[in-house]
Amino acid sequence: MSDPADGQPVTTPAASDPRPAGEAPEAPPVTLWDRMRQDPQYAPEHLALEAVRRLGPEAARWARQARAQQPEISAEALAERAVRRFVNQARLSGAVSGAAGLPGAVLDVGVLAWTQARMVLHVAAAYGADPTHPDRAADLLVLQRVHKVAASARLALGVAAGRERAGALFGGGGQPALGRAMLRLGVRLAQMAGVRAAKRVFAKVVPGAAIVLGTWANSSATKGLAERSRAHYRQHGNPHVPAPRRSPEADDQSA
């Protein structure tokens, strides 16, 4: 299966979560993997920038369509819908690559970090924040605890964007050895996804461990990120997003 936008291979969606035609890929595109492998130090920043570019418009469409279908739906209900969808997707992504050892571990944490970024952008859209705005990339890095504050996240994003432009103009050149680059990439993506790299490698190497450990670690990390994201966008989102409807009983009690 390929992404119609650029022909890059993507992961086939789960049967319980069908994707509309033209929806963004469920795994990082090949071009992003190449960029992160060439520049593993800034892998989280490259992923955040690409997520806002590719997944932000999808999140905006999703929220717009949901509100058109249910004008009275609250931001809380819409955010809960997004969280349920992507926590379930993260829970099932532990063995997505089918590969063993370090390469499989890197692929798995990359897919998990991508899924989590998708969830954060959908939560932002649910609370009325523009998921396509460049600030969302900094939000991702702070919420995923890659950076402590937005100022340092924005600085790192600027460096990553500059390195991306330089790579496009002059080529990757000077890449570290493949094994060392893969290890650094895996550690950085595991940090972004909130999963310890050692646990991911263990789950890939020990038979039977991948399903149990992968499911628990992915779900736990993604739920924690969901709580932080909802708290952040509940405070900083659009105040004009519809609030929950009051029940007649509540109106009678307040009268």
Secondary structure, DSSP 8 states (H G I E B T S, - for coil): -B-TTT--B-----TTS---TT---SS--HHHHHHHHH-GGGHHHHHHHHHHHHHHHHHHHHHHHHHHH-TT--HHHHHHHHHHHHHHHHHT-TTSS---HHHHHHHHHHHHHHHHHHHHHHHHHHTT--TTSTHHHHHHHHHTTSSSSHHHHHHHHHHHHHHHHHHHHH---S---HHHHHHHHHHHHHHHHT--HHHHHHHHHSTTHHHHHHHHHHHHHHHHHHHHHHHHHHHHS-TTS------HHHHHHH-
